[in-house]
Amino acid sequence: MRGKMAYLWAAVLCCLAVLILPPAECAGFSDVEEDSWYEAAVDEMAERGLLHGYPDGRFGPEDPITAAQFVAIAVRCAGLPPASGQTAHWAAGSLAAALQAGWYDWDELPPTGETFDQPISRQLAIKILMKALLPQAKGDFNRQSARIQDFADLNGRYYEAVLAAYEYGVATGDEAGRFRPESSLTRAEACTLFLRALAKTGGTKETVSEVFDIETSPLQPVVSSGGTVSKNGWLQVVGTQLCNEAGEPIVLRGMSSHGLQWYGQYTGRASIENTAANGANVFRVAMYTGEGGYLSQPESMTQQLIQAVDNAIGNDLYVIIDWHILSDGNPMSHVTEAESFFFGMAARYAQYPNVLYEICNEPNGNVTWAGEVKPYAERIIAAIRAWSPRAVILIGSPTWSQDIHLAAANPVVGENLMYTLHFYAGTHGKELRDRIDDVLSSGLPVFVSEWGTSRADGSGGVFLEESAVWLDFLAQRNISWCNWSLCDKSETSAALRPGTSLEGPWGEVDMTDSGKFVFSRFLH
């Protein structure tokens, strides 16, 4: 990603906010003194459109900043869309959005509004600021706590954010080395904090389109007659069961693409429409990281993936964004790139219930659940949750996403998380099915995000009897699945015959034996 760190996205989206907000009352506030310590900070924030003064032309630099004012600025900086608030307060939409994003907790700023116009404490302000602009930042406890002379006064729930702010130079304390956690901030001090945080995000000069070479707005969904997402809304995980927004069980069945760098043509609008017309309600977009994929050409791969996701949204399907690690078997090898990618995708699709995130296709090689995969998952989940607190996230496991028993013994803490299992009917059988039953009994939700009718190498078979046993097993347990793969590659796991038209409509003459079997099972 042109060497960008994961934190670049906050700054990138901040720039978009600057472009779309109306001009501020701008430099020239009547009470901002020339050559004062805060003049440059106030002027810069105003010129960027990130803050406003009072109707009488004052800024009030020494006034305590209220919770509503502080959160509104944070929301502008992060480019977070407003949500539906519970009150008629001018900042209710911003506060609701920040609460949903997890920047603060209900008891810290109740959405009923009684504390919106009260001064915000320094410790809460730092928590909101760091979660909004530097959500992955960490601070060394021993080193940074020793710098804070009144560290004992700090509430433990703010340790992480305050230590990270000191580590990154966002917070520095007063002349005596005190943080004064319960004290209020002035509006001028808040400007300085925001500018310091923005400076640490990696720069604010590039827009989303400059970094990714893409259009910045997703396509508007065109709802199909099937009404999959329109009918079911946001997905949620209840116990081990995937459910729709109303809490009713739902099973997703559909296709996975092959690698976008090789067979991306079958993620076009017509191909996904043909798949949906045959009864699929989910489409998985497999973006390889290695093998000439994302790590080699991030801009073009991102563009292809976004187009495929938008095509699925346009057909009212659920769609899985798959970070398809394979040869780079240790997900921690490129965790920084993954954080940046998923942070950006979650920001782009934050308002779309269609999108699920598969954060590591098949960890393999010399990796363990506790040592590499779980820590990776925790970092990537945090990046996604900064924008998308509700989306379902799919987590892989070692041995090509088959060691779900290790995840069951030590799961990631969080909501709407599922664990992927991959199988190929010509290679895997009863032992793996027994493992699924075992982890379901322990409470681990399972999603089969990739399976094939062939052997694990994509050849051999087609093993239709074994495939039928597997799909009957999954149906009895309401387990969702995606088949590998929608392409015309000359291998038995491919669903389409070589040279199949991209336009369709497709019939049995266009499908391989695997394709005919899989397409016949979408609806049952």
C-alpha positions as CSV (number, residue, x, y, z in Angstrom):
1,M,0.0,0.0,0.0
2,R,2.8,2.3,-1.0
3,G,4.4,1.8,2.4
4,K,1.4,3.3,4.3
5,M,0.9,2.3,7.9
6,A,-2.4,1.0,9.2
7,Y,-3.1,4.4,10.7
8,L,-3.1,6.2,7.4
9,W,-6.8,5.5,7.0
10,A,-7.9,7.9,9.7
11,A,-6.0,10.7,8.1
12,V,-7.2,9.7,4.7
13,L,-10.8,9.9,5.7
14,C,-10.2,13.1,7.6
15,C,-9.2,14.6,4.3
16,L,-12.5,13.5,2.8
17,A,-14.3,15.2,5.7
18,V,-12.5,18.4,5.0
19,L,-13.5,18.3,1.4
20,I,-17.2,17.8,2.0
21,L,-17.7,20.1,5.0
22,P,-18.7,23.7,4.5
23,P,-16.1,26.3,5.2
24,A,-15.6,27.2,8.8
25,E,-15.8,30.7,10.1
26,C,-12.1,30.4,9.7
27,A,-9.1,32.2,10.9
28,G,-10.1,35.6,12.2
29,F,-11.9,34.8,15.4
30,S,-12.2,37.9,17.4
31,D,-10.8,36.4,20.6
32,V,-7.9,34.4,19.1
33,E,-4.9,36.6,20.0
34,E,-2.1,37.1,17.5
35,D,1.0,35.2,18.4
36,S,-0.7,33.3,21.2
37,W,0.5,29.7,21.8
38,Y,-2.8,28.4,20.3
39,E,-3.3,30.7,17.3
40,A,-1.7,28.4,14.7
41,A,-3.5,25.3,16.0
42,V,-6.9,27.1,16.0
43,D,-6.4,28.6,12.6
44,E,-5.3,25.3,11.0
45,M,-8.3,23.4,12.5
46,A,-10.7,26.0,11.3
47,E,-9.2,26.2,7.9
48,R,-9.6,22.4,7.5
49,G,-13.3,22.8,8.4
50,L,-12.9,20.7,11.6
51,L,-14.1,23.2,14.1
52,H,-16.4,26.2,14.3
53,G,-16.7,29.2,16.5
54,Y,-19.6,30.9,18.2
55,P,-22.3,32.8,16.2
56,D,-20.8,36.1,17.6
57,G,-17.5,35.5,15.9
58,R,-15.6,34.3,19.0
59,F,-13.8,31.0,19.4
60,G,-13.6,30.9,23.1
61,P,-10.1,29.4,23.3
62,E,-10.0,29.3,27.2
63,D,-13.6,27.9,27.5
64,P,-13.8,24.3,28.7
65,I,-14.7,22.1,25.7
66,T,-17.9,20.2,26.2
67,A,-18.3,16.5,25.5
68,A,-20.6,17.3,22.5
69,Q,-18.1,19.7,21.0
70,F,-15.1,17.3,21.4
71,V,-16.9,14.3,20.0
72,A,-18.2,16.4,17.0
73,I,-14.7,17.4,16.1
74,A,-13.5,13.7,16.5
75,V,-16.2,12.6,14.2
76,R,-15.3,15.2,11.6
77,C,-11.6,14.2,11.7
78,A,-12.4,10.5,11.3
79,G,-15.1,11.1,8.6
80,L,-17.6,9.0,10.6
81,P,-21.1,9.3,9.2
82,P,-23.7,10.5,11.8
83,A,-26.2,8.0,13.3
84,S,-29.7,8.4,14.6
85,G,-29.5,10.0,18.1
86,Q,-32.0,9.8,20.9
87,T,-32.4,13.5,21.5
88,A,-32.8,16.7,19.5
89,H,-29.4,17.9,20.6
90,W,-27.3,19.4,17.8
91,A,-24.6,16.8,18.2
92,A,-26.8,13.8,18.9
93,G,-26.0,12.2,15.6
94,S,-22.2,12.5,16.1
95,L,-22.4,11.2,19.6
96,A,-24.5,8.2,18.5
97,A,-22.1,7.4,15.8
98,A,-19.1,7.6,18.2
99,L,-20.9,5.4,20.7
100,Q,-21.7,2.8,18.0
101,A,-18.1,2.8,16.9
102,G,-17.0,1.9,20.4
103,W,-15.1,5.2,21.1
104,Y,-16.7,5.4,24.5
105,D,-19.2,3.5,26.6
106,W,-22.8,4.2,27.4
107,D,-22.1,5.1,31.0
108,E,-19.4,7.6,30.1
109,L,-21.7,9.8,27.9
110,P,-25.3,8.5,28.3
111,P,-27.2,8.9,24.9
112,T,-30.1,10.5,26.8
113,G,-28.0,13.7,26.6
114,E,-27.8,14.9,30.2
115,T,-23.9,15.3,30.0
116,F,-23.5,16.3,26.4
117,D,-23.0,20.0,27.3
118,Q,-20.8,19.4,30.3
119,P,-17.0,19.7,30.1
120,I,-15.3,16.5,29.1
121,S,-12.6,15.1,31.3
122,R,-9.1,14.8,30.0
123,Q,-9.0,11.0,30.4
124,L,-12.3,10.5,28.5
125,A,-11.2,13.0,25.8
126,I,-8.0,11.1,25.2
127,K,-9.8,7.8,25.0
128,I,-12.2,9.1,22.3
129,L,-9.3,10.8,20.4
130,M,-7.1,7.7,20.3
131,K,-9.9,5.4,19.3
132,A,-11.0,7.8,16.6
133,L,-7.6,8.5,15.0
134,L,-5.0,6.0,16.4
135,P,-7.1,2.9,17.3
136,Q,-4.1,0.5,17.0
137,A,-1.7,2.6,19.1
138,K,-0.2,1.0,22.2
139,G,2.0,2.4,25.0
140,D,4.7,0.8,27.2
141,F,3.2,0.7,30.7
142,N,6.3,0.9,32.7
143,R,8.0,3.7,30.7
144,Q,5.0,5.9,30.1
145,S,3.3,5.6,33.5
146,A,6.6,6.7,35.1
147,R,6.3,10.0,33.2
148,I,2.9,10.8,34.6
149,Q,3.3,12.2,38.1
150,D,-0.3,11.8,39.0
151,F,-0.8,8.4,37.4
152,A,-2.5,7.1,40.6
153,D,-5.4,9.5,39.9
154,L,-6.0,7.9,36.5
155,N,-9.1,5.6,36.2
156,G,-7.9,2.1,35.2
157,R,-10.4,2.0,32.2
158,Y,-8.3,4.8,30.6
159,Y,-4.8,3.3,31.1
160,E,-4.5,1.9,27.6
161,A,-5.6,5.1,25.8
162,V,-3.6,7.5,27.9
163,L,-0.4,5.4,27.8
164,A,-0.7,5.2,24.0
165,A,-1.2,9.0,23.8
166,Y,2.0,9.6,25.8
167,E,3.9,7.0,23.7
168,Y,2.9,8.8,20.5
169,G,3.5,12.3,21.8
170,V,-0.2,13.2,21.6
171,A,-0.4,13.9,25.4
172,T,2.5,15.4,27.3
173,G,1.2,16.6,30.6
174,D,1.8,20.0,32.3
175,E,5.0,21.6,33.5
176,A,5.0,19.5,36.6
177,G,4.5,16.3,34.7
178,R,0.8,15.9,35.7
179,F,-1.9,14.7,33.4
180,R,-4.8,15.8,35.6
181,P,-7.2,13.1,34.4
182,E,-10.4,14.4,35.9
183,S,-9.8,18.0,34.9
184,S,-11.4,19.6,31.8
185,L,-9.7,20.7,28.6
186,T,-9.9,24.1,27.1
187,R,-11.0,24.5,23.4
188,A,-7.5,25.6,22.5
189,E,-5.9,22.6,24.2
190,A,-8.3,20.3,22.4
191,C,-7.1,21.8,19.0
192,T,-3.5,21.0,19.9
193,L,-4.4,17.4,20.8
194,F,-6.2,16.8,17.6
195,L,-3.4,18.2,15.5
196,R,-0.8,16.1,17.2
197,A,-2.9,13.0,16.6
198,L,-3.5,13.8,13.0
199,A,0.2,14.3,12.5
200,K,0.8,10.8,13.8
201,T,-1.6,9.2,11.3
202,G,1.0,9.3,8.5
203,G,0.1,12.6,6.8
204,T,-3.1,14.2,5.6
205,K,-2.2,15.2,2.0
206,E,-3.6,12.2,0.1
207,T,-7.2,11.3,-0.5
208,V,-8.7,7.9,-0.7
209,S,-8.6,7.9,-4.5
210,E,-4.9,8.9,-4.5
211,V,-3.9,6.1,-2.2
212,F,-6.0,3.4,-3.8
213,D,-6.6,4.8,-7.3
214,I,-10.3,4.0,-6.9
215,E,-13.6,5.7,-6.8
216,T,-14.4,6.8,-3.3
217,S,-18.1,5.9,-3.2
218,P,-19.5,2.4,-3.4
219,L,-22.1,1.6,-6.0
220,Q,-25.7,2.0,-4.9
221,P,-27.4,-1.4,-4.5
222,V,-29.9,-2.5,-7.0
223,V,-32.3,-4.8,-5.1
224,S,-32.9,-8.0,-7.0
225,S,-36.2,-10.0,-6.9
226,G,-34.6,-12.5,-4.5
227,G,-34.5,-9.8,-1.8
228,T,-31.8,-11.7,0.2
229,V,-30.2,-8.8,2.1
230,S,-33.2,-6.5,1.8
231,K,-35.3,-9.1,3.6
232,N,-32.8,-10.2,6.2
233,G,-30.8,-7.1,7.0
234,W,-27.7,-7.2,9.3
235,L,-26.5,-10.7,10.2
236,Q,-25.8,-11.7,13.8
237,V,-24.4,-14.7,15.6
238,V,-26.7,-16.2,18.3
239,G,-24.9,-19.0,20.1
240,T,-23.5,-21.1,17.3
241,Q,-26.2,-20.1,14.8
242,L,-26.0,-17.4,12.1
243,C,-29.2,-15.3,12.2
244,N,-30.8,-12.4,10.4
245,E,-31.5,-9.1,11.9
246,A,-34.7,-10.3,13.5
247,G,-32.8,-13.2,15.2
248,E,-34.2,-15.9,12.9
249,P,-31.7,-18.6,11.7
250,I,-30.4,-18.1,8.2
251,V,-28.1,-20.3,6.1
252,L,-25.9,-18.8,3.4
253,R,-25.0,-20.9,0.4
254,G,-23.1,-19.6,-2.6
255,M,-19.8,-19.5,-4.5
256,S,-16.3,-18.4,-3.9
257,S,-14.4,-16.7,-6.7
258,H,-11.0,-18.1,-7.7
259,G,-8.1,-15.7,-7.4
260,L,-8.9,-12.2,-8.7
261,Q,-5.5,-12.0,-10.5
262,W,-6.4,-15.1,-12.6
263,Y,-10.2,-15.4,-12.9
264,G,-11.4,-12.0,-11.9
265,Q,-13.7,-11.9,-15.0
266,Y,-16.1,-14.2,-13.2
267,T,-16.7,-11.6,-10.5
268,G,-18.4,-9.2,-13.0
269,R,-21.9,-8.1,-12.6
270,A,-23.4,-10.6,-15.0
271,S,-21.5,-13.6,-13.5
272,I,-22.7,-12.8,-10.0
273,E,-26.2,-12.1,-11.3
274,N,-26.2,-15.6,-12.9
275,T,-25.0,-17.1,-9.7
276,A,-27.8,-15.4,-7.7
277,A,-30.4,-16.4,-10.3
278,N,-29.6,-20.0,-9.5
279,G,-30.4,-19.5,-5.8
280,A,-27.1,-18.4,-4.2
281,N,-27.4,-15.8,-1.5
282,V,-23.7,-15.2,-0.8
283,F,-20.6,-14.6,-2.9
284,R,-17.1,-14.8,-1.6
285,V,-14.4,-12.6,-3.2
286,A,-11.0,-14.4,-2.9
287,M,-8.2,-11.8,-3.0
288,Y,-4.9,-13.6,-2.8
289,T,-2.3,-11.8,-0.9
290,G,0.7,-13.7,-2.4
291,E,0.9,-15.5,-5.8
292,G,1.0,-12.2,-7.6
293,G,-2.0,-10.8,-5.8
294,Y,-2.5,-8.0,-3.3
295,L,1.1,-7.7,-2.0
296,S,2.4,-7.4,-5.6
297,Q,-0.2,-5.0,-6.9
298,P,-2.3,-3.5,-4.1
299,E,-4.0,-0.8,-6.1
300,S,-5.3,-3.0,-8.9
301,M,-6.3,-5.8,-6.6
302,T,-8.2,-3.4,-4.3
303,Q,-10.0,-2.0,-7.3
304,Q,-11.0,-5.5,-8.5
305,L,-12.2,-6.5,-5.1
306,I,-14.2,-3.4,-4.6
307,Q,-15.9,-3.8,-8.0
308,A,-16.7,-7.5,-7.2
309,V,-18.1,-6.5,-3.7
310,D,-20.2,-3.7,-5.3
311,N,-21.5,-6.2,-7.9
312,A,-22.6,-8.5,-5.1
313,I,-24.3,-5.7,-3.3
314,G,-26.0,-4.7,-6.5
315,N,-27.5,-8.2,-6.6
316,D,-28.7,-8.0,-3.0
317,L,-26.3,-10.7,-1.9
318,Y,-24.2,-11.1,1.2
319,V,-20.6,-10.9,0.2
320,I,-17.4,-12.1,2.0
321,I,-14.2,-10.0,1.6
322,D,-11.5,-12.8,1.8
323,W,-7.9,-11.9,2.7
324,H,-6.7,-15.1,0.9
325,I,-3.4,-16.0,2.5
326,L,-1.9,-19.2,1.2
327,S,1.8,-19.3,0.4
328,D,2.3,-16.6,3.0
329,G,1.0,-19.0,5.6
330,N,1.7,-17.0,8.7
331,P,-0.9,-14.2,8.9
332,M,1.4,-12.1,11.1
333,S,3.9,-11.8,8.2
334,H,1.8,-9.0,6.7
335,V,-0.4,-7.9,9.6
336,T,0.3,-4.2,9.0
337,E,-0.9,-4.5,5.4
338,A,-3.9,-6.4,6.6
339,E,-4.8,-3.8,9.3
340,S,-4.7,-1.0,6.7
341,F,-6.7,-3.0,4.2
342,F,-9.5,-4.1,6.5
343,F,-9.6,-0.7,8.2
344,G,-10.3,0.8,4.8
345,M,-12.8,-1.8,3.7
346,A,-14.7,-1.5,7.0
347,A,-14.8,2.3,6.5
348,R,-16.0,2.0,3.0
349,Y,-18.8,-0.5,3.7
350,A,-19.7,0.5,7.3
351,Q,-23.3,1.1,6.4
352,Y,-23.8,-2.0,4.3
353,P,-25.3,-5.1,6.0
354,N,-24.2,-7.2,3.0
355,V,-20.5,-7.4,3.9
356,L,-18.7,-10.1,6.0
357,Y,-15.0,-10.2,6.5
358,E,-12.8,-13.3,6.3
359,I,-9.6,-12.1,7.8
360,C,-7.2,-15.0,7.1
361,N,-8.1,-17.7,4.5
362,E,-5.8,-20.6,5.4
363,P,-3.1,-20.2,8.0
364,N,-0.6,-22.9,7.4
365,G,3.0,-24.0,7.9
366,N,4.8,-23.4,11.2
367,V,2.0,-21.3,12.9
368,T,0.0,-21.9,16.0
369,W,-3.4,-20.6,17.1
370,A,-2.2,-19.0,20.4
371,G,1.2,-17.8,19.0
372,E,0.2,-16.2,15.7
373,V,-3.4,-16.6,14.5
374,K,-5.3,-15.4,17.5
375,P,-3.1,-12.3,18.1
376,Y,-3.5,-11.5,14.4
377,A,-7.2,-11.9,14.6
378,E,-7.5,-9.6,17.6
379,R,-5.6,-6.9,15.8
380,I,-7.6,-7.2,12.6
381,I,-10.9,-7.4,14.4
382,A,-10.1,-4.2,16.2
383,A,-9.4,-2.5,12.9
384,I,-12.7,-3.6,11.5
385,R,-14.7,-2.7,14.6
386,A,-13.4,0.9,14.4
387,W,-15.9,1.3,11.6
388,S,-18.2,-1.7,11.6
389,P,-19.3,-2.8,15.1
390,R,-22.0,-5.2,13.7
391,A,-20.5,-7.0,10.8
392,V,-19.9,-10.8,11.0
393,I,-16.1,-11.6,11.0
394,L,-14.8,-15.0,9.9
395,I,-11.6,-16.3,11.6
396,G,-9.4,-19.0,10.1
397,S,-7.2,-21.5,12.1
398,P,-4.0,-23.4,11.5
399,T,-3.6,-26.4,9.2
400,W,-5.5,-24.6,6.3
401,S,-8.5,-23.6,8.5
402,Q,-9.1,-27.1,10.0
403,D,-7.8,-26.7,13.6
404,I,-11.1,-25.2,14.8
405,H,-10.7,-27.3,18.0
406,L,-7.8,-25.1,19.0
407,A,-9.9,-22.0,18.5
408,A,-12.7,-23.6,20.6
409,A,-10.3,-24.1,23.5
410,N,-9.2,-20.5,23.4
411,P,-11.6,-18.3,21.4
412,V,-11.3,-14.6,20.5
413,V,-13.4,-12.4,22.8
414,G,-16.1,-10.5,20.9
415,E,-19.5,-10.6,19.2
416,N,-20.5,-11.7,15.7
417,L,-17.4,-13.8,15.3
418,M,-17.4,-17.2,13.5
419,Y,-14.7,-19.7,12.7
420,T,-14.1,-21.0,9.3
421,L,-13.6,-24.6,8.3
422,H,-12.3,-25.7,4.9
423,F,-12.7,-29.2,3.4
424,Y,-12.5,-31.0,0.1
425,A,-14.7,-34.0,-0.3
426,G,-12.0,-36.2,-2.0
427,T,-9.6,-35.6,0.9
428,H,-11.6,-34.9,4.1
429,G,-14.3,-37.0,5.7
430,K,-15.8,-38.1,9.0
431,E,-12.9,-37.1,11.2
432,L,-13.4,-33.5,10.3
433,R,-17.1,-33.7,10.6
434,D,-16.7,-35.1,14.1
435,R,-14.5,-32.1,14.9
436,I,-17.3,-29.8,13.8
437,D,-19.7,-31.5,16.1
438,D,-17.3,-31.3,19.0
439,V,-16.7,-27.5,18.6
440,L,-20.4,-26.8,18.1
441,S,-21.1,-28.6,21.4
442,S,-18.5,-26.3,23.0
443,G,-20.3,-23.2,21.7
444,L,-18.0,-22.3,18.7
445,P,-19.9,-21.0,15.7
446,V,-18.7,-22.5,12.4
447,F,-18.9,-21.2,8.8
448,V,-17.6,-23.3,5.9
449,S,-16.2,-20.5,3.8
450,E,-14.5,-22.8,1.3
451,W,-15.1,-26.4,0.2
452,G,-14.7,-28.4,-3.0
453,T,-16.0,-31.5,-4.7
454,S,-12.4,-32.5,-5.6
455,R,-9.3,-33.4,-3.7
456,A,-7.6,-30.7,-1.7
457,D,-5.4,-29.8,-4.6
458,G,-8.4,-29.0,-6.8
459,S,-8.1,-32.1,-8.9
460,G,-9.5,-35.6,-8.9
461,G,-13.0,-36.7,-8.7
462,V,-15.6,-35.3,-8.9
463,F,-16.5,-36.9,-5.6
464,L,-20.2,-36.3,-5.7
465,E,-21.3,-39.0,-3.2
466,E,-18.8,-37.7,-0.6
467,S,-19.9,-34.1,-1.4
468,A,-23.6,-35.0,-0.8
469,V,-22.7,-36.5,2.6
470,W,-20.9,-33.3,3.5
471,L,-23.7,-31.0,2.4
472,D,-26.4,-33.1,4.1
473,F,-24.3,-32.9,7.3
474,L,-24.0,-29.1,7.0
475,A,-27.7,-28.7,6.2
476,Q,-28.7,-30.7,9.3
477,R,-26.7,-28.2,11.4
478,N,-27.7,-25.0,9.6
479,I,-24.0,-24.3,8.6
480,S,-23.4,-21.8,5.8
481,W,-21.0,-22.5,3.0
482,C,-19.3,-21.3,-0.1
483,N,-18.0,-23.6,-2.9
484,W,-14.6,-23.4,-4.6
485,S,-14.8,-22.0,-7.2
486,L,-16.7,-19.9,-9.8
487,C,-14.3,-20.1,-12.7
488,D,-13.6,-22.0,-16.0
489,K,-10.2,-23.3,-14.9
490,S,-9.3,-26.8,-16.2
491,E,-9.7,-28.5,-12.8
492,T,-12.4,-30.6,-11.3
493,S,-13.3,-28.2,-8.6
494,A,-14.2,-25.5,-11.1
495,A,-18.0,-24.9,-11.6
496,L,-17.9,-23.7,-15.2
497,R,-16.7,-25.3,-18.4
498,P,-13.7,-23.7,-20.1
499,G,-14.7,-20.8,-22.2
500,T,-18.1,-20.3,-20.5
501,S,-19.6,-16.9,-21.4
502,L,-19.4,-14.2,-18.8
503,E,-22.9,-13.0,-19.8
504,G,-25.1,-16.1,-19.5
505,P,-27.6,-17.0,-18.5
506,W,-26.0,-20.2,-17.6
507,G,-27.5,-23.7,-18.1
508,E,-26.3,-27.2,-17.4
509,V,-24.4,-27.1,-20.7
510,D,-22.2,-24.4,-19.3
511,M,-21.5,-26.2,-16.0
512,T,-19.0,-28.9,-15.0
513,D,-20.3,-31.9,-13.1
514,S,-19.1,-30.1,-10.0
515,G,-21.0,-26.9,-11.0
516,K,-24.2,-28.7,-11.7
517,F,-24.2,-30.5,-8.4
518,V,-23.3,-27.4,-6.3
519,F,-25.8,-25.1,-8.1
520,S,-28.5,-27.7,-7.4
521,R,-27.8,-27.5,-3.7
522,F,-28.1,-23.7,-3.2
523,L,-31.8,-23.9,-2.1
524,H,-31.6,-26.9,0.2
